[in-house]
Structures are given as C-alpha cells and as structure tokens.
Amino acid sequence: QVQLVESGGGLVQPGGSLRLSCVASGSIFSTNIMDWYRQAPGKERELVARITTGGSTNYAESVKGRFTISRDNAKNTVYLQMNSLKPEDTAVYYCKMNDIRGGYWGKGTQVTVSL
C-alpha cells in the first residue's frame, strides 16, 4: 500500500504563489509517475502536471509557464510550484502516484485564490 499526504495549500491573492508538497510512504516502487490533479466545485477532476521518475514533465495548457512540477526521489516527495495564481486556479489539489500496480491518491489540499 501507498500513502500520499499533500500540504501547502491555503488562501492567496491573485498573482501570488504557493508551493504544494506531496510525501509518499509505504510500499513505493522506484519506477513511478507522479501527477498533480485539481478539482474545482462543480467541475471534473483534471490533470494539472505530470512527472516521470526520470524527470520528464507535462502540463495542462492552462498552467504552462506558471506551474512547475518537480520531485525528490530520495525523499519520495513531489512538488508543485504555482506562480501567477489566478482565481480560476481555485480548487482542491490532489497528488497521485502511478506504478505497475495502479494508481494511488492523496486526500487533497485546498487552494483558494481570492482578494
């Protein structure tokens, strides 16, 4: 089993920044893909950013140039640096680990972008 715990969410003004963290524990395979998803009220959960074990990344068009995903394999931690935040970035952000066994989700952290 794998446990994922997100942190770093909060209330921030438009244009501000936040850094989310997700720490994985348990039975972790060395080869995995880590995702950040988000879900806004009344909307479907969407993939925001992805990073492979080797460090290759992909981003949703809506966050390209503003968000950066990174990982520290030694600490089993993935990060999401969010800059130039907009009100439409408001959502619960979830971390997901994907490996040969399937996918594991964290419980999420709330990000609110508002004056």
Salt bridges, closest charged atoms under 4 A:
ASP35 OD1 - ARG50 NE 2.62
GLU46 OE2 - ARG38 NE 2.67
GLU61 OE2 - LYS64 NZ 2.76
ASP89 OD1 - ARG38 NH1 2.91
ASP89 OD2 - ARG66 NH1 2.74
ASP99 OD2 - ARG101 NH2 2.55
